Amino acid sequence: MKPLAILCVDSQGVRHTESLGLEGEQLENQEWLEVITGAARARAVVPAIGAKYVWVAGSDEISGINLAAALVRDGCARVELVSFQNSGSLMSRACAAGVSRVLDRGAFVRAYAQAKSEHALHPTPPQAPAPSQPAPADPVSTTTAYPVACAPTRPAASTPAHARRAIVPMSGNTRATVVTVVGAAGGVGKSTIAVMTAYGAALAGKKTVIVDADLQCGDIHYLTGGDDTLRVDELVASPGRVRSLEAAEGKPLVIAAPRALEQSESVAGSVGDLLDALRQSFDCVVLNTGPAWDDLHMELIAASNSVLFVLDQRPTSIRLCRHVLDLCARCGVATQSFAFVLNRCARSALFSSIDVSCALSGAKSVEVLDGGKAVEELLGCGQPDQLAGSRNALWQSVRKNVLPLVGASGSAAGLPERKTRHLWRAVSSSRQEAAACL
């Protein structure tokens, strides 16, 4: 018999129904309700069943929001997320994923009672068994499930509308562009790309803020020369300060990682709410992330308009990139907003951007040329403003190839150039001494 409703929940929730607000209910004994605890099984059978109600509270493997997003991408027309600890960031992720609505405790209890009453009044008649068909492939285990952007052979018409539409900010500020810079390993130049992208957006006339979401080892404040920079934990503690933040003309405002390493874990859950507040006051928000992938990465990606995935020309970097994309597939994170930035490109390297694009099944890939010693000198001394607008190869690559990806292409063409072929030699001796001590 086809169930009226499906509930995806972890095993703990099945044993302790009071955690769902359903004290005394025997979930597995309800003939109208199908209970699924495994994420792989949920993705394999829920779209095929076509139940009237699909409630997602979680699973034994991944969180509720990630499973709900995956089911929507798999073609479920109506998916409702059950969450009792809602926040602005969660609501943004649910909206971006195409989830129909988010149910708090009271709303879920009412929905459960309504479905149970509906079944009692109109029991579902038994159905004739369907002809035997091969079991559907497990979408979690397939390596081609990940990238919408990395699967150009998939017909555009088969992509669900919710997976193609742009993310709508919860604040209603449609001007705000959120750019998240990620990578599969440390040392590929994420921070450099993040800083130069932020400066490029600021020079293009956008009110810009760069946030160091590498909460443990972030170095954006070093690269931008601001040891007294405002910190993420300070804004989390005083969220009202966001409304008064201003950026200097032609420069981004910098919000650094917590000063104390032990603060990183305590503020991680509030970064999404901070992002919601910043996107109300700024035109462009650039987020720099750490090399270790966790729930914060997934949350920021889901709330972003563009994702710059930075890698270099080493084979290991490309393999790690594919590894991370597989992780995104298992977590149900859409990758159609990803653009792959091949950093420090040298013509003599083994792989080009075309090779990288082929290795990632046709994903969009752009090159950023190696800027040489000038980049290391100037960023090491906290002088990115001297690099931005110069004729340095890295800056020119960012200007030409990266800024159009974040919506700054209209003004980027008119950005000024400084005749600074040997600009790094102009760094003061005191600055060089400070950089040498880093």
Buried (B, 14 or more C-beta within 10 A) or exposed (E): EEBBBBBBBBEEBBEEBEBBBBEEBEBEEBEBBBBBBBBBBBBBBBBEEEBBBBBBBBBBBBBBBBBBBBBBBBEBEEBBBBBEEEBBBBBBBBBBBBBBEBBEBEBBBEBBEEBBEBBEEEEBEEEEEEEEEEEEEEBBEEEBBBBBBBBEEEEEEEBBEBBEEEBEBBBEBEEBBBBBBBBBBEEBBBBBBBBBBBBBBBBBBBBBBBBBBBBBEBBBBBBBBBEEBBBBBBBBEEEEEBEEBEBEEBBBBBBBBBEEEEBBEEBBBBBBBBBBBBBBBBBBBBBBBBBEBEBBBBBBBBBBBBBBBBBBBBEEBBEBBBEBBBBBBBBBBBBBBBBBBBBBBEEEBEBBBEBBBEBBBBBBBBBBBBBEEBBEBBBBBBBBBBBBBBEBBBBBBBBBBBBBBBBBBEBBEEBEEBEBEEBBEEBEEEBEEBBEEE
